[in-house]
Amino acid sequence: MGEELSVSDVARLIDDPSAENRANAAEKVASRFEHGELSDAERQIAEDIFRVMVKDAEERVRTALVSHLKHAPELSADVALSLAQDASDAVALPMLEFSEALSDDDLIEIVRTQGSRRQTAVAGRPTVSEAVADMLVDHGDEEVVATLVGNDGADVGEATMHKVVDKFGDSERVQTPLVMRATLPITVSERLVAKVSDKLIDRLVMHHELPNELADDIVLQIRERATLGLLTADADEHDVGELVAALAQNGRLTPSILLRAICVGDLIFFETALAHMAAISVLNARTLIHDKGSLGFKSLYQKCGLPDSLLSAYRIALDVIVETEKERIDGDPNAVTKRMLERVLTQFEDLVDEHSPEDVDFLLNRLSRAANAA
């Protein structure tokens, strides 16, 4: 806590109004203001003093004020804004980063009109409102946006996150803190998976001299596994519906990912996807998929425009799910998946032979290749 401003300090200031004495006076008054040691009348006097000192030509006088006033939420808005708009970064940046006396309107105007360093200070505030965050993404550069999405105190809305992916989705500087956020909408996660995959294709082709088709094949498998992994065990139908809609919108709701989903037992995703593709309710799709006859699923399948060559593979997978329902719950679901894949892949005998590895990932990747080819 700074020392109390005394009569001798005032006398010294009158006799010798040097920069050093002015800075000393600023330090003491601002310290007492920060710690709430002034009466209402004294606070008014102090703020009148601040209004004079914010115009002081000496930077050290203004920085002396900021060292305490940046943590004074009751500071008058005009004083706070004057300091936040100071020509010196040494004065402005601490106010922009910490002062609660600045309103969202103040911050938005500063973000709109000031440069990257000041925008970054705003992006790193203990709390950043959704409106300010959106303005930062509209006007900020890579460093600003990386700071924003890495700030757990920033309220970054879903629409704003999509802007981030649009502008900086290829930037590892932005991708890393965005992925590490405590919560991330599933639609944004899906787009990030695709962005990372597209970058991986370029690296595989350029640095490892892989043919484009092989690189596409590898990345398809990685992307499908990562996409389905976005759905946690407790994901509800709304989450699944959002992911399905995002995949469809971005052209990634493919026969390959549908077949992979059903083979790992993700029936909710499969049912929701077919409902979306056929433009019917999930309940109706579920009824047709599990119709004991052969026509219900076939008619839905054809309405979705899925390849005729894969119909039997889907049918086998559904039959195995029904046959092994209890075993999937009580036994080893990985073993059930392996058995299902072996039966499904009999439709594509050229992909799996007696010398093929037996792990599930290998079989799923071969299945994705077959479905993609179809």
N, C-alpha and C positions, 0 to 999 in steps of 0.2 A: 504494500500500500504506500502510495506516495505521501510525502510530508504535507502538512497543512500549510496553506498559503498564509503567511503572517503579514503584519503591518510593515515589518522591515522589508519583506519581499516587495511589497507595493512601493515603498519609498525608494528602494533600489531601482525598481523598474522605472519610476518617474525620473530619478536622477540619471540613470544610465539605461536607456531603452535599447540595449544591445541585443543582438540575436540570441546570445547565450542567456541573458536574463529573461527575454520573452519566452524562450523555449522552457526555461525553468518554471516560469509562471504557468505556462500552458500545461506542463506535466502535472503540477500540483492541483490546479483547478479540475482538470479532466479526471484525475485519480479520485478526487472526492466525489465528483459527479458519478463516476462509474460505480462506486461502492455505496451509493445512496446516502451519503452523509450530509446532504444539504436539505434545508427546508424548501417549501414550494417557492417562496420568494427568492431564496438564494439560487434555486435552480434556474429561475427566469433570468437572474443576473448572469449566472454562469453561461447560459446559452447565448445571451447577448455578447458576452466576451468571445465565445466560440465563433459567432458570426463575423466578428472582426478578425479573429486569428486565422480563420480558414482562407482569408485573402492575404495573409502575410507573405511577403516575397521570399522569406527564408524557408526553405524546405524543412529544415530541422524543427521549426516551430510547428509546422503542420503535422510532421511525423510524431512529434511529442503528443499532440492531440489524439492522433489515430491510435497510438499505442494503448490508450485506455478507452476511447470512445467506440472502438470497433466492438467492444463487449458491453455496450450500454444500450439495451433495447428500447429504453424510454427516451432516447435522444430525439429531438425534433427532426422531422423528415427533411426539412430544408438544409439543416446542418449536415445530416448524414449524406444527402445527395451531393452537396458541394464537395465533401471529402471524397466520395466515390467517383466523382467526375474530375478530380484534380489532375492537372497535367502530368504530375509525377506518379509513376507506378509505385514508388515506395509509399506514397500516401494512399493512392486509390485501391491497390490490390488487397491490402488487409481489410478495408471496409467492404469490398465486393465479396470477399471470401467469408466474412464472419458477421457483419452487421445485420441484426434483426430489425433495425429501424428502416431498412430499405424495403419498399413494397415490391410486389411482383411487377407492377407497372414500371417502377423505376428500373428494375433489373432487365425487363424486356427491352426497354428503350436503350439501355447500355449495351446489351447483347446485339441489338440491331445496328448500333452506330459505332461501337468501339472495336478494337482489334482483338487478335487471337489471345494475347496474354490476359486481357481482362475478361474475355469470354471463358477462358480456362478457370480463372478465379471463381467466376459465378458457377461453373459446372462442378466445382469441388466444394461448394457450400455444404454445411451439415445437413440441410434439407433444401431440395430444389423442387418446386411445384411442377405439375404436369405442363402447365402453360409455358413456363420458363424453359423447361426441358425441350419442348417442341421448337421454341425459337432458337435454342442453341443448336439443334440439329439442322435447322433451316440455314443458319448463318455461320456455323462453326466449321473449322477445318478438322482434319483427322485427329490432332492432339486434343482439341476441345471435346470432340464426341467420345474419344477413348476415355477421357477423364469423367465425362458424364455417365457413361454406361458402367464404369467401374466404381461409381459412387452409390453405395447401398442406400444413402439417404435421398437419392434422386427418384422422383416419381415419373418414370418413363412409361407412357401409355403404349398400348399395343400398336396403334396407328403410327406413333412416333418411332417405335422399334422397327417397323417396316420401312420407314424412311431411312433409318440407320443402315439397314441391309441394302436398300436401293443405292445409297451413296457410298457406303464404306464396307459392303459385304465381302469384298476381296482383300480388305486390309487386316492383316494379322494383329496389328496394333489395336484395332477395334474389336475384331472377332473374339480375342481371348477374354477380355473383361466382360463382353456381352454374354458369352457362353457361361461365365462363372457367376452371373447374377443369381440371386437367391431364387427368383421365380422368372420364368420365361414362357410366354404364350406358346402353345404347341405349334401354331401356324408359323411363328418366327423360327422356332427350332427346326422345323422341316425345311425352311428356306436356307438356314445355315448349313444343314446337312448337304443340301444340293450345292451350295457355294463351295464348301470344302471339297466335295467330290469333283466338281468341275476343275478346281485348281489341281487336284491330284491327277486328273487326266493329262493336263499339260505337262506336269512334272514327269509322269511315267513316259510320255512320248518323247519329250525333249532330252531328259537326262538318262533314260534307260533304253532309248531307241526301240521301244515296243511299238508294234503295229497299232494303228488307231483302234481297230476292232477288238484286239486283246485288251487294250487299256480300257476301252468302254466296258468290256465284260467284267473286268476286275472291279471297276468303280461301281458298276451296277450292283454287284453283290455287296460291296461295302455300304452303299447307300441304302439298299433295301434293309439290311440288317440294322443299320443305325436308325432308320426311319421307324421301323417296328419297335425298336428299343425305346422310342420316345414315350410309348404308352406304358405307364407303370402298372403294377398289379392292381392298384385301386382306381385306375382311370375309369371315369364314368362315360355314359353314352354321349354326353355332350362333348367331352374331350375327343372321343373317337370320331364323332361327326365333324368336328373342326379340322382334325387331321385329314380325314378323307376329303373334305371340301377343298382344303389347301392343295392336296396332291392332285386332285382333279383339275383345279384351276391352273396349276403349273405343268400339266401334262405328264404327271408322274404316277397316276393311278393305273398302273400297267398290269397286264396278265401275269407278268413275272412276280410282282410284289403280292398280288392276290393269292397266287399259288403258294408262295413262301409263307404267307400269313396262315393259310388253312393248314399247311403241313406242320407248323409249329403250334397248332391248336388255337389260334387267335380267331375264334368264330365271330366274336362281336365286330372286329374289324372287317372280316369277310362279309358278314351280313350287312353291315352299314355301307360298305363300298358298293355292293350290288344294288342296294336300295337307292343309293345316290345315282348310280349309272342308269338305272331303269326309271328313275323319277317316281318312285313309290315309297310308301312308309317302310320303316325298318320292320315293323310287325308283319306286314304283308310279305316282305322279302323273306323273313324268317320262316313264315308258313310255307312258301314255295320251295325254299332250300331244303327243308326237312320233310317235304311231302313224301310219304311212303311209296307212292308210285314213281314212275320215271319221268312223267311229263312236266310236273311242276317246276323242278329245278331246270330242266332242259329249256322250257319256255322262257324262264327268267334269264338264263344264261345267254340265250340267243338275243333277247331284247337288249341285253347289255353290250352286244356286239363283240363278245369274246371269241377267240379262235376256235373253230370246230375241232381242230386237231388236239386241243387240250381238254375237251369236254370229259373224256374218259378219265384223265388224270385227276380232275377235280372230283369226279364222281367217286373214284377209288378213295381219295383222301377223306371225303365225307363219310363213306362207309366205314373206314377204319376208325374215325372219331367215334362213331356210334358204337362200334364193336368194343372199343377199348376205353369207354368213358370212365368206368370205375378204376381201371388200371392207371389212367392218366392222373387220377386224383390220389389214389392210395399207393401207387407204385412209382416207377422211375419214368417220368414224362419224357426224358431224353431217349430212353430205350423205345418207348412207343413211337416217338417221332422218327427214329431210325427205321423201325419196322414199316411205318407208313411210307417213308421215302423210298425204301427198297421196292415196295409194291408199286408205288406211283411211277418210279423210274423204269419199271419194266416196259413202259410205253416208249422209252427212249434207250433201248438196249445198247446203242453205240456209245453212250456216255458212261456207263457203269459196267465193269466186268469183274471177273473173279479176283483180279489183282488190284482193284480200286481200294483206297483207304476206307475204313469203316466209320470214320467220325461223321457226326451229323452235319457239321459245317461243310465238309467236302460234298456230301450228298445234296445239301441245300444249294450250294453254288452250282453244281451240275444241273440241278432242277431249274435254277434261274436262267442258266444259259439256254436250256431247252425251251423254256417258256418265252424267252426273249426272241429266240429264233423263230418260234411259231408266230 
